[in-house]
Amino acid sequence: MTLLKKEYTEVSYVSGPLLFLQNAPELAYNAIVRIKDGTGRERGGQVIEVSTEYTVLQVFEETSGIDLSSTTVNLVESVARLGVSKDMIGRRFNGVGAPIDGLPAVVADKRLPIGGAPINPVARQKPEEFIQTGVSTIDTLISLVRGQKLPIFSGSGLPANELAAQIARQATVVGEDTEFAVVFAAMGVTQRELTFFTQEFERTGALARSVLFLNKADDPAVERLLTPKMALTAAEYLAFEHDYHVLVILTDMTNYCEALREIGGAREEIPGRRGYPGYMYTDLASIYERAGVVTGKKGSVTQLPILSMPDDDVTHPIPDLTGYITEGQIYLARDLHNKGIYPPINPGPSLSRLMNNGIGKGKTRDDHKGVADQLQAAYANGLDLRRLVAITGEDALSENDKIYLKFAEEFERTFINQGAENRSVSDSLDIAWAALSKLPKSELTRLANDQIDKYYGAKMDEMWGSAGSGT
């Protein structure tokens, strides 16, 4: 067996965050190195390409001031790893896993590769345990199940972070006395966003069951590429070795993809769509596919990635590729936000492909599927009529059409617009029935007669009056 050289000195040149090293083909892809310049300053780095001519290193800090002639490179680990322990809960780390909360480093039980443990696809269980988020639009219309990956498609200025923090605070599994552990990874966020999350987690007590990995906008872009992998490594350890149900929030995946594009440009790679690397689909899949439930393990990993759509364009490569990989999306609408509605979730383009696995009799309620279908149909009809009124005026509508038009307004005002209120799924369904009871029974074609007899008009005034109290 050939021993690795302990020190490499033939640094050829530096390009942006990349350092090119000659005569080091023994260094393996993803190896972690320590880079020491002539002044004695040390920087971390990772091998991202190996060839007979060059070994390319990503430097985890800025590369200014590196003197090529006096710089040395030493191998630290053969692959990037994170030291993990149950004591990570309640702690804050930077994007590469170093503590930033003023406390000592965690005494690691293990050092795990951040690429994730390979899971036999046959060992994956079908996700089917309903997660109650306390948000009516999600619980009723876009139901989340344990082990799912369900991204939030947002836009600039929309309250995706506030919604994610609310879900992290409220998420429970119906019928179980279980709280989710939260692993939160922030990539390229501003100081204002960082302050919001840390204060929100501390204020609500969620920090006591959370692990935070924080990469700020002024931190190196290279560090951004490691942050989600560090977070998911911690989540997998807590889930599959300590039986936690872990909710992973990744914000903002757009910043992650921008870092991919920046590094690809520095490596002079041939760009793909809009300048992003051609391998971005594979890279995103390697992150998203680390959610799931594994046979024989009590824990689970559920993902809520957040991504900002540039110019609110859902066809942009980042949301486009994310939609192919994940199991639906929660779509935030700017027009609802402009009306002062929170959370501004648009039920139309939003969906959960695993919703039917986790709802119904014995899980939520037997009327859940019918109520969801009826709400979607009635609201879509109301929106169509709203567009028609903008052209022809309301006088052209029939009396039945006016009922649907009014339904759409009140549905947005009282069902979607719940504010910070934490609603059980049963409360959400009751409020939905109060909304549907505004329609004639003859219009409820997606609901069974016995369900209409049981719920139509029941407690309508009481529920409708309290539905908007959360705001």
N, C-alpha and C positions, 0 to 999 in steps of 0.2 A: 504493500500500500504506500503510495506517495504522500509524504507529509506536506501540508500546506506551508508555504513560506510565511513567517510571522510578520514580516514587514515588506511593504512595497514602496519604492521611491520614484519610479519612473512616471511621474505625472506629466502628461503631454500638454493638455490645455483645459481651460474652463469655459463653458458656454452656459450662461444663465445659472440655473441651479444644478447643472451637471458638471461632473469632473471626469475627464477621460484619462484612463490609466493604461500604460503599456506593459506588456510582459507579465500579465497576471491572469492567465487563462484558468488557473486552478480555483480562483474564486467562483463560487456557484451563484446562480441566479437567486435573488432575494436575500443573499447573505448580508448581515449587518456588519458595518465596519466603523472604525474610529479614524478620523482624519485629523492630523496634527500638523499645524503650519510652523514656520520658523520662529514665531514669537512664543510658541508653547500653547497657543489656543487650540482647543479640541472641539471638533464638530462631529456629529453623527452622520451616517450615510448608509445607503442601501444599494446593492448591486441590482441594476435593472436590465443589463445587457452584457453578454459575454461573447466575444469572438476571438479569433486568432490574432487580430490586430489590436483591438481595444477592449477594455473592460470599462463600462460606463456606470458611474455612481451617481445616485441622487443624493445631494447634500441637504441635510435637514435644517440648515440655517443659511443665512446669506453667504455667498461665496466671495464677497469683496475682501480684498486684503490677502488672499491666498498667494503665497510666493511659490511658484511651481518648483523651483530648484531645491527648496528646503522642506517641502511638504512630504509627509509620510502617511501611509495607509496601513492600518492593522485590522486583522480579522477579529471580530468580537463574537459573533454567533453565525452558524451556518445558514440560519433562516431567521426572519423576524419573529420574535416571541414576545409574549406579555406575561408577566408574573401575576398570577391570579390567586385570590383568596376570598373567602366569604366576608372578610373584613373590608373589602372594597366598598361595600354598601355604606352609603352616607358620605362617600369621599368624592373629591373633584380632582381630575387629572387633565393634563394637556393632551394634544392630539397624538402624542407618541407614548402616552401612558405614564408620564412622570407626574408626581403629586404637585398640585398648585394651591393647596388649601392650607399650607403652613404646617402640616402634620408630617411625621416621619413616613418614609416609604413603607408600603405594605409588605409584611413578611409573607412571601409567596409560598403557597402550598405546592404549586406547579408552575412551570413556565411552558405555556402552550403556543404552538405556531399560530400566528394571526390569520393564516389562510383558512383556518377552520378544519375540523376533523372530517374526513370523508365519511359520508353516511350512505349506506346501501339503500338505494331507492325502495327496495322491498320492505325495509324496516320503517319506512315513513307511514304513519297512520293518517287516515282521512280526517281532516279538521272538521269537527262538528259540535263543539261546545260553545254555545252562545256567550259572547262577552257583552255585558251591559255597560255602555259608555255613559249613560245618563243624558245623552243627547238624542232627542226624539227623532230627528230626521235620520240619523244614523241607525238607531236601534230599530226603528219601524221600517225604513225603506232601503237601507244599505247595510244590513246587519253584518257585524264583524264576528268572526269565530276564532277560537283559540288556535294559534299556529298559522294564521293567515298573514299575507302581506298585502296591505291595503293603503296605497299612497294617497296623500292629500295634494290635489292639483290646485295651486294657488297662483296669484299674480302679485305684482308689486303693490304694496300697501294693503293687501288683504290680510285678515287676522288669522292666518294659518297657525302661527305660533301660539296665539291665545287659545285656539281650539285644541291644539295638541296638548297644551298644559292642562286644559280642562279635562280632556280624556284621561291623561295620566293621573290626575287627581281622583277621578270618579270611577275608573274601570274596575268592574267586579265580574265574577262568574255567578250567574243565577243559581241558587240552590247550594252554593258552597260558601263557607266562611273563609274565603281566600282573597288576599290582597295581592295585586300585581307588584312585583319588583320592577322598577323602571330603569332602563339603561338609556341614557340620553347622550346623543352625539351631535355636537354643533360644529359645522364646517364653514369657515369663512364668514362667521356672523359678526355683526358690528358690536361695539361695546354696549350700545343701548339694548340690543336683543339679548346679549349675554346677561346684562343686569336684570332684565325682565325675567328671564328663566330662573336665575339663581334666587332672586327675591321671591318669585312665585312658589318655587319649590320649598323655600324656607318658611314662607308665610303659611302655607297649607300643611306643613308637616311631611310633604312628600319626599323631602330630601333624606329623611331617615330610612327610606326604602329605595333610594335611587343611587345610581353610579353615573357620574357626569364626566364626559370627555369633551373638552372645550378647545376648539381651534378658532382663533379670532381672525378677522379679516387681514390684520397686519402680521399674522404668523406666516411662515413659509408655505407656499402652495404645495410643496412636496409633502409636508406634514399632513396636509388635507387628505392625501390619498391613503394615509394609514389610519386616520381617525375612525371611519366606519368599521374597518376590520378589527381595530382594537376593541371597539364597543361590542361588536358581535362575538368576539372571543370571550369577553367577560360574560355576556348574556348566555352563551352556550354552556359555559362552566357553571353558572348559577342554576340554569335550567336542568341540565342533564347530569350534574353531579350533586346538586343540593336540592333538587325537586322544586325549584321556584317556577312560577309562571311569570315569564318576563315579557314586558312590553318595551320594545325598542323603538325609540323615536329618532329619526335621522333627519337633520335639517342643516343646510339646505342641499339637496342632491344636485341642484343646478351649479352650486359653487364647487362641488366635487368634480363635476364634469368639465367645468371651466379649468380646473387644475389639470385634469387629464389632457385637455387641449393645449394648455401652456407647456406641459412637459413634452408632449408630442411634437410641438413646434421646436422646442430646444433640441430635440433629438433628430430634427429634420426628417420626420416621418411624412409619408404621403398622406395628406388629409382626406377625410371622407366628407359626409354631408356637413355643410356649413363650417368646415374646418375642424370638426371633431374627429378623433381617431376612428379608423374603421373597426377597431376591436371594442368600441364603447359598449355595444350590446352585450358582448361576452363579459366585459368587466362589470357592468351593472348586474348581470345575472349572477355573477359570483358573490354579490352582496345580497341581493334579494332572496336568492334560493337558500339562504341560511336560516330562514324562518321555517317552523314546522313542529310537528309532534312525532316522536320516535317511539316505536313499539318497545315496551319494557321500561320506559322512563316516565316518571310521573310529571316532570316539568314540561314546559313548552316555551317556544320563542315566537312572539307575534310582532310583526313590524308595521310601523306607521311612518313611512318615509314622507318627507315634505319636499316638494319641488316647486320652484317659481317658474311659471311659463313666460319666457320673454315675450313682451307685447301681447300677453294673454293668448298666445298662439298654441293651441293644443296639438297642431301638426309639427311643432318644433321637434327636432330629433330627441331631446331628453324626455318630454312626456310621451312622445310617440313610442320610443323603445321601452320605456317603463310600462306603458299600457300592455305591451305584448308579454312582458315577463310576469307582471303581478296579477292579482285576482280581483281586478276592478279598480275603481278610483272614487274618491270623494272630491267633488268639483265645487270650488268656491266661485260664486258669481259676483261680478263687480256691480251689476245693476241692483242686486239685493243689498249689497253693502252700502251702496249710495242711498238706499232708502232707510238706512239705519237699522237694518235687520241683522241680528247676531244669533247664532252663527249663519253666515250667508251661504248656506249649502243649497245648491241647485239640484233637486231630485232628478231632473230630466237626464242629463248626461252622466250622473253618478250611478254606480252600480257595484254590487258585491256578487261575484260569481259563486261564492260559497254560501250565500245567504240561506238557501233552501236546506243546507245541511244542518243548520243550527236553530231553525225556528219550527214552530208548530206545536202540536199537542205533546205534553210531557217535557217540552223544552222552554217555550215561551207561552203561547196561547194558541188554541186551535183556530182562532180567527185571524192570526197574524198574516198569513200569506194573502188571504182574500182582501184584508184591509189595505195591505201595501199595494196590491194591484189596483184596487178601486181608487185609492188616493192618487196614484200616478196617472191613471186615466183621466180622472176628474180635473186634476191640476193642469195636465197637458191640454185638455179641452178649454179650460179657462184662459190659458196663455194664448192659444190660437185665437180665441175670441177677442182678447185684449189687442192683438195685432190687427184684427179686423176692424175693431172700433177706431183705431188710430187712422184708418182710411175712410170708413163709411160713417162713423159716428154711432152712438149707442142707440139711436132711434131705429136703426135698421135691424136690431136684434129682436128675437122672439122673447117671450116671458121666460121660457126655459133657458135660453141663452143668457139672460140677465142673471139668473140664479147661479149659473156656472161662473160668470164673471165676478159676482160677489163672493162666491166660494173661494176663488183664487186669491182675492184680496185678504179675506179673513184667514185662510189657510196660512198665508205668509205671515200675517200679523200675530197669530196666536199659536200655531204649531211650530213653524220653522223658527220664529223669533222668540226663543225661550230665554235668552240671556244666559246668566251664569247658573240658572236653576238646575239642580240634579234631579232628573225624573226617572222613576223606575219604568221598565218596559210596559208594565201593566198600566201605569198612569199615561204613558205615551199613547197606548192603544185606546184608552178611554177618551183622551182628547181627540184622537183621530175619529172616533165614532161621533163625538160631539160635532165635529166638522162635517162628517158625512150625513149626519142627521139634518143638516141644512138642505140636503138634496131630497127630491121626492123618492120614495121607496122604489118606484118603477125604474129609476136610474141606476140602482145598485145591482147591476147585472153580474158583477164579479164576486158577489157574496152569497152564501147559502141562505135559504129562507129561515132556517132555525137560528142562524147567527143574527139575521136582521131582526127576528122576533125578540131575541135576547138582549141585543145591545142598542138597537135603533131608538134614539130619543132618551135612553136611560141616563139619568143624572146630567142631561144635556146642559141645562142652565147652570148647574153647579160647576161642571167641568169647564164649560166654555168661559165662564166668568173667571175661573182661576187660572186658565191656560196662559194668559198674558202677564200674570203677576210676577214672573221671574225677571221681567224687565222693569 
